[in-house]
Amino acid sequence: MRSASPIDKRFDRNCNPENFPGYLAMKRGLSLLLMTFLFCAHAQGQEPAAASAGTSKPQASAAAAPEERPLPKPKSQKRSWFSRILHPFGSPKRTAPEYRDPRLRGLALDLQISPAVIKLSEVRQLEVRVTVTNLGKRAVELDFPDDQRVEILLRDGAGTVLTRWSDNHAVTPKPGTVVINPGEHIEYNETIATRELTPNKVFTLEVFFPKYPELRIRQKFLTAP
């Protein structure tokens, strides 16, 4: 004899995965993780094109002004896809530019001009601060034949030099050596006259080390009346 037992439909409803409290949250989390991974992979594929577009500007500037030297190319550091998923909006670690001179490896320059608003009717001297930071793992030793460390230039929009810092400063033939340990930095604070500048125009301030021409940095600024 065969006996039939009724089907408990409540069991079917209870065993539906969608009825579990954590199922929908886990499903949304997996979807968000997949979307983040696809977005980061797409952004990583577009990086080479952006980098190649950015490297063409220094060449055009050098062609317009033969006296200008090209700046060293910054060393790009690609992040892994795992790092992009964990920190999708994080910035990569700062790295030093690539220099031809092996003695300069690990050094990075920063330039600050003050005041922020350059009103020529009030400002007679620009305050210039250049910082050299050692991002490498070994100490960098820089030798100088005299007491001049940096040179400062003011250029107009065409790249012509308007003012040269060393023209108004005496240089003493006193050799010196500067040692920058890993993680440390050294600052140079100087001033340069604004008498050759005109209002409402864009100018370029350039700082470099005469003994080490690859240590060079530029910054553009706008003057006011």
Phi, psi and chi 1 to 4 in degrees:
 res  aa     phi    psi   chi1   chi2   chi3   chi4
   1 MET       -  139.7  -61.2  178.2   59.8      -
   2 ARG  -110.0  135.0  -67.9 -178.2  -62.3  176.5
   3 SER  -114.3  143.3   59.8      -      -      -
   4 ALA  -106.7  133.3      -      -      -      -
   5 SER  -110.9  143.3   19.8      -      -      -
   6 PRO   -67.0  148.7   25.5  -34.3      -      -
   7 ILE   -85.6  128.1  -61.9  175.3      -      -
   8 ASP   -88.1  101.0 -170.9   -3.7      -      -
   9 LYS   -72.2  -19.3  -65.0 -175.6  177.7 -179.9
  10 ARG   -64.7  -30.9  -68.8  179.1  -56.9  168.7
  11 PHE   -63.8  -40.7  176.2   79.6      -      -
  12 ASP   -63.5  -41.4  -66.0  -20.8      -      -
  13 ARG   -68.2  -38.9  -70.3 -166.3  -60.4  -90.9
  14 ASN   -69.5  -31.1  -67.1  -23.2      -      -
  15 CYS   -84.9    0.2  -69.6      -      -      -
  16 ASN   -68.6  124.3 -171.1  -16.3      -      -
  17 PRO   -58.2  -28.5  -20.9   30.1      -      -
  18 GLU   -69.8  -15.1  -63.4 -177.6   -4.8      -
  19 ASN   -85.1  -11.3  -66.5  -30.4      -      -
  20 PHE   -74.5  138.5  -73.5   95.6      -      -
  21 PRO   -61.0  -38.2  -21.2   31.6      -      -
  22 GLY   -87.7   -5.2      -      -      -      -
  23 TYR   -65.9  -50.2  174.8   77.8      -      -
  24 LEU   -64.8  -38.2  -64.9  179.1      -      -
  25 ALA   -63.9  -41.2      -      -      -      -
  26 MET   -67.0  -37.1 -179.3  176.8   64.9      -
  27 LYS   -65.7  -42.3 -176.2  177.1 -179.5 -179.6
  28 ARG   -66.2  -37.6  -74.1 -166.4  -63.1  -92.5
  29 GLY   -63.7  -43.0      -      -      -      -
  30 LEU   -65.0  -37.6  -69.0  175.3      -      -
  31 SER   -65.2  -42.6  -60.1      -      -      -
  32 LEU   -64.3  -40.3  179.9   59.7      -      -
  33 LEU   -63.6  -40.5 -178.3   63.6      -      -
  34 LEU   -66.4  -41.2  179.4   59.6      -      -
  35 MET   -65.2  -40.0  -68.3  177.0   61.6      -
  36 THR   -63.0  -42.1  -55.9      -      -      -
  37 PHE   -63.3  -43.3  173.3   75.6      -      -
  38 LEU   -65.8  -39.3  -66.7  176.8      -      -
  39 PHE   -64.5  -43.8  173.5   77.9      -      -
  40 CYS   -66.5  -38.2  -65.5      -      -      -
  41 ALA   -64.5  -38.4      -      -      -      -
  42 HIS   -67.4  -40.2  177.1   69.5      -      -
  43 ALA   -66.5  -36.0      -      -      -      -
  44 GLN   -66.8  -32.9 -175.3  175.6    9.5      -
  45 GLY   -71.0  -24.2      -      -      -      -
  46 GLN   -89.9   -7.3  -69.0 -176.5  -18.4      -
  47 GLU   -62.7  -44.3  -80.4 -173.7   -4.0      -
  48 PRO   -59.4  -37.4  -24.1   34.0      -      -
  49 ALA   -67.0  -40.3      -      -      -      -
  50 ALA   -66.6  -37.4      -      -      -      -
  51 ALA   -66.5  -39.9      -      -      -      -
  52 SER   -68.0  -31.9   60.9      -      -      -
  53 ALA   -70.6  -34.6      -      -      -      -
  54 GLY   -73.1  -25.7      -      -      -      -
  55 THR   -80.8   -7.1   55.9      -      -      -
  56 SER   -83.3  -18.4   61.1      -      -      -
  57 LYS   -68.4  -45.3  -67.3 -176.4  178.2 -180.0
  58 PRO   -59.7  -32.6  -22.6   32.7      -      -
  59 GLN   -66.5  -40.6  -63.1  177.2   -1.9      -
  60 ALA   -66.2  -39.3      -      -      -      -
  61 SER   -65.1  -40.7  175.5      -      -      -
  62 ALA   -65.8  -34.7      -      -      -      -
  63 ALA   -69.8  -35.3      -      -      -      -
  64 ALA   -73.3  -32.4      -      -      -      -
  65 ALA  -128.9   97.5      -      -      -      -
  66 PRO   -59.3  -25.4  -21.4   32.1      -      -
  67 GLU   -74.0  -22.5 -169.3  174.9   -8.9      -
  68 GLU   -73.8  141.1  -68.5 -170.0   30.7      -
  69 ARG  -100.3  142.0  -72.0  175.5  175.8  -98.0
  70 PRO   -67.2  144.0   23.7  -32.8      -      -
  71 LEU   -75.7  150.4  -62.8  176.8      -      -
  72 PRO   -63.3  143.5   21.1  -33.1      -      -
  73 LYS   -73.9  131.1  -63.4 -179.5 -179.9  179.4
  74 PRO   -68.5  142.4   23.1  -31.6      -      -
  75 LYS   -83.1  118.0 -175.0  177.9 -180.0 -179.4
  76 SER   -81.7  143.6   60.2      -      -      -
  77 GLN  -126.6  111.3 -176.6  178.4   17.7      -
  78 LYS   -82.4  141.9  -66.1 -175.9  178.7 -179.5
  79 ARG   -95.2  146.6  -59.6  164.7   58.4 -162.0
  80 SER   -71.5  159.7   63.5      -      -      -
  81 TRP   -65.4  -30.0   64.6  -90.2      -      -
  82 PHE   -67.9  -40.0 -176.6   74.0      -      -
  83 SER   -66.5  -34.8  174.6      -      -      -
  84 ARG   -67.8  -34.4  -67.8  175.4 -179.4  -86.2
  85 ILE   -70.0  -43.0  -67.8  178.0      -      -
  86 LEU   -71.0  -38.0  -66.0  179.9      -      -
  87 HIS  -132.0   75.6  -52.9  -76.1      -      -
  88 PRO   -65.1  -25.5   22.5  -32.8      -      -
  89 PHE  -111.0   12.1  -57.4  103.2      -      -
  90 GLY   -78.3  151.6      -      -      -      -
  91 SER   -93.9  145.1   57.2      -      -      -
  92 PRO   -68.5  159.4   23.7  -32.6      -      -
  93 LYS   -66.2  139.8 -176.3  179.4  178.7 -179.1
  94 ARG   -68.2  136.2 -176.3 -174.2 -179.0 -170.6
  95 THR  -127.4  155.9   57.0      -      -      -
  96 ALA   -79.5  153.8      -      -      -      -
  97 PRO   -65.3  167.9  -19.0   30.9      -      -
  98 GLU   -93.5  122.2  -64.5 -179.9   -9.3      -
  99 TYR  -110.1  150.9  -59.5  103.0      -      -
 100 ARG   -74.8  -34.5  -65.6 -178.8  179.7  178.2
 101 ASP   -79.1  115.3 -169.8  -17.5      -      -
 102 PRO   -64.5  -19.3   22.8  -32.6      -      -
 103 ARG   -68.9  -18.4  -63.7  172.9  -64.5  178.6
 104 LEU   -97.5    0.5  -53.4  179.4      -      -
 105 ARG   -62.1  130.7  -69.0  174.8 -177.5  171.3
 106 GLY   100.3  -10.8      -      -      -      -
 107 LEU   -89.5  141.9  -62.8 -176.6      -      -
 108 ALA  -135.7  142.6      -      -      -      -
 109 LEU  -108.4  146.3  -61.0 -177.2      -      -
 110 ASP  -131.6  142.3  -66.7  -68.5      -      -
 111 LEU  -127.9  133.9  177.5   60.5      -      -
 112 GLN  -132.5  130.8 -177.7  178.4   -6.6      -
 113 ILE  -115.2  136.7  -54.9  174.3      -      -
 114 SER  -139.0  148.2   59.1      -      -      -
 115 PRO   -75.8  168.6   28.8  -35.6      -      -
 116 ALA   -67.0  -41.2      -      -      -      -
 117 VAL  -104.1  116.2  179.3      -      -      -
 118 ILE   -97.0   93.5  -56.7  174.3      -      -
 119 LYS   -91.7  112.2  -64.2 -177.6  178.5 -179.3
 120 LEU   -64.8  -22.3  -62.1 -179.1      -      -
 121 SER   -72.6  -17.3   58.2      -      -      -
 122 GLU  -117.1  -27.9  -57.2  174.3    0.8      -
 123 VAL  -102.1  118.7  179.1      -      -      -
 124 ARG  -101.0  -23.8  -63.6  -69.2 -177.3  -92.9
 125 GLN  -134.6  135.0  -64.7  -79.0  -27.4      -
 126 LEU   -89.6  134.0  -75.9  179.8      -      -
 127 GLU   -90.6  125.5  -63.8 -179.6    2.8      -
 128 VAL  -119.9  128.7 -179.5      -      -      -
 129 ARG  -126.6  120.6  174.4 -174.8  -63.7  176.8
 130 VAL  -117.3  132.7   58.7      -      -      -
 131 THR  -118.3  131.8  -55.1      -      -      -
 132 VAL  -111.4  117.9 -173.7      -      -      -
 133 THR  -114.5  137.5  -55.6      -      -      -
 134 ASN   -94.8  105.4 -173.3   -5.0      -      -
 135 LEU   -92.5   -2.1  -57.2  177.5      -      -
 136 GLY   -83.5 -170.8      -      -      -      -
 137 LYS  -108.3    5.0  -61.5 -178.8  179.8 -179.9
 138 ARG  -135.0  156.5   61.6  177.5 -177.5   83.0
 139 ALA   -70.2  143.9      -      -      -      -
 140 VAL  -112.5  128.3  176.9      -      -      -
 141 GLU  -112.7  123.1 -177.6  174.5  -44.0      -
 142 LEU  -114.4  126.1  -57.4  177.4      -      -
 143 ASP  -103.5  140.8  -61.7  -38.8      -      -
 144 PHE  -129.0  138.5  -61.5   92.9      -      -
 145 PRO   -78.2  -16.9   28.8  -34.1      -      -
 146 ASP  -145.0 -169.4   46.5   45.1      -      -
 147 ASP   -87.1    2.5   60.8   -6.1      -      -
 148 GLN   -84.4  126.6 -179.1 -177.7    2.8      -
 149 ARG  -102.9  -47.3  -58.3  -65.7 -177.5  -98.7
 150 VAL  -122.6  158.0  -61.1      -      -      -
 151 GLU  -122.2  140.3  176.7   67.5  -81.7      -
 152 ILE  -122.7  132.1  -54.5  174.1      -      -
 153 LEU  -124.6  143.3  -55.0  177.2      -      -
 154 LEU  -111.1  122.8  -77.6  176.2      -      -
 155 ARG  -117.1  149.7  -63.4  178.9 -179.0  -90.8
 156 ASP   -85.6 -172.6   60.5   11.3      -      -
 157 GLY   -63.9  -25.1      -      -      -      -
 158 ALA   -88.1   -3.9      -      -      -      -
 159 GLY    93.6    1.3      -      -      -      -
 160 THR   -73.5  136.8  -56.2      -      -      -
 161 VAL   -75.4  122.4  176.4      -      -      -
 162 LEU   -95.7  -40.7  -57.1  176.4      -      -
 163 THR  -139.2  135.9  -53.3      -      -      -
 164 ARG  -118.7  125.6 -172.2 -178.1  -60.9  -90.1
 165 TRP   -59.4  -41.6  176.9   84.6      -      -
 166 SER   -69.1  -15.3   59.6      -      -      -
 167 ASP   -67.7  -22.7  -69.7  -16.8      -      -
 168 ASN  -114.4   15.8  -61.0  -45.9      -      -
 169 HIS  -135.8  130.7  -66.8   79.5      -      -
 170 ALA   -77.2  140.6      -      -      -      -
 171 VAL  -112.4  126.1  176.9      -      -      -
 172 THR   -99.4  131.5  -56.1      -      -      -
 173 PRO   -72.8   68.5   26.6  -33.7      -      -
 174 LYS  -119.2  103.1 -177.1  179.4  178.9 -179.9
 175 PRO   -62.2  152.6  -19.2   31.8      -      -
 176 GLY  -154.9  163.9      -      -      -      -
 177 THR  -133.3  136.8  -59.0      -      -      -
 178 VAL  -120.5  130.0  175.3      -      -      -
 179 VAL  -116.1  125.5  178.3      -      -      -
 180 ILE  -115.9  113.0  -50.7  176.1      -      -
 181 ASN   -77.9  160.2  -66.2  -42.9      -      -
 182 PRO   -57.1  132.9  -24.7   34.2      -      -
 183 GLY    82.4   -3.5      -      -      -      -
 184 GLU  -105.0  168.5  -63.7 -178.1   -6.3      -
 185 HIS  -143.7  165.0   68.4  -84.5      -      -
 186 ILE  -134.8  141.9 -173.9  170.7      -      -
 187 GLU  -116.0  147.0  -68.9 -176.8   -3.3      -
 188 TYR  -127.7  123.4  -64.9   97.7      -      -
 189 ASN  -115.5  120.4  -63.8  -84.5      -      -
 190 GLU  -137.9  173.4  -58.9  -68.0  -13.1      -
 191 THR  -130.8  154.6   59.3      -      -      -
 192 ILE  -142.6  141.7 -170.4  168.5      -      -
 193 ALA   -70.9  149.7      -      -      -      -
 194 THR  -107.2   12.0   62.0      -      -      -
 195 ARG   -64.5  -22.5   58.7  177.5  174.9  -91.4
 196 GLU   -90.5   -0.1  -60.3  -63.8  -27.3      -
 197 LEU   -90.2  153.1  -55.0 -177.5      -      -
 198 THR  -122.2  152.8   53.0      -      -      -
 199 PRO   -72.9  156.7   24.2  -32.3      -      -
 200 ASN    61.3   37.1  -60.0  -38.6      -      -
 201 LYS  -135.7  159.0  -69.8 -174.0  177.9 -179.4
 202 VAL   -98.0  129.0  176.2      -      -      -
 203 PHE  -124.1  167.5  -63.3   90.5      -      -
 204 THR  -123.8  129.8  -59.4      -      -      -
 205 LEU  -104.2  126.9 -172.2  138.1      -      -
 206 GLU  -122.0  133.1  178.7  177.5  -17.7      -
 207 VAL  -125.7  133.5 -179.2      -      -      -
 208 PHE  -150.3  166.7   66.1   95.6      -      -
 209 PHE  -100.7  115.4  -71.2   70.0      -      -
 210 PRO   -56.3  -35.7  -24.5   34.0      -      -
 211 LYS   -73.7  -27.2  176.3   65.0 -177.5  -58.4
 212 TYR  -130.3   82.5  -54.9   95.1      -      -
 213 PRO   -59.6  -22.5  -21.3   32.6      -      -
 214 GLU   -70.8  -21.7  -71.9 -173.9  -86.5      -
 215 LEU   -79.4   89.7  -69.4  178.8      -      -
 216 ARG  -144.1  142.0 -175.1 -178.7  -58.0  -96.4
 217 ILE  -148.8  145.8 -171.7  170.5      -      -
 218 ARG  -130.1  154.7  -57.9 -172.5 -173.5  103.2
 219 GLN  -150.0  132.9 -177.2  174.3  -32.7      -
 220 LYS   -92.8  151.5  -67.7 -175.1  178.1 -178.4
 221 PHE  -150.9  159.3   60.4   92.9      -      -
 222 LEU  -112.2  133.7  176.8   65.2      -      -
 223 THR   -93.8  156.5   56.8      -      -      -
 224 ALA  -125.5  157.9      -      -      -      -
 225 PRO   -62.2      -  -21.2   31.9      -      -
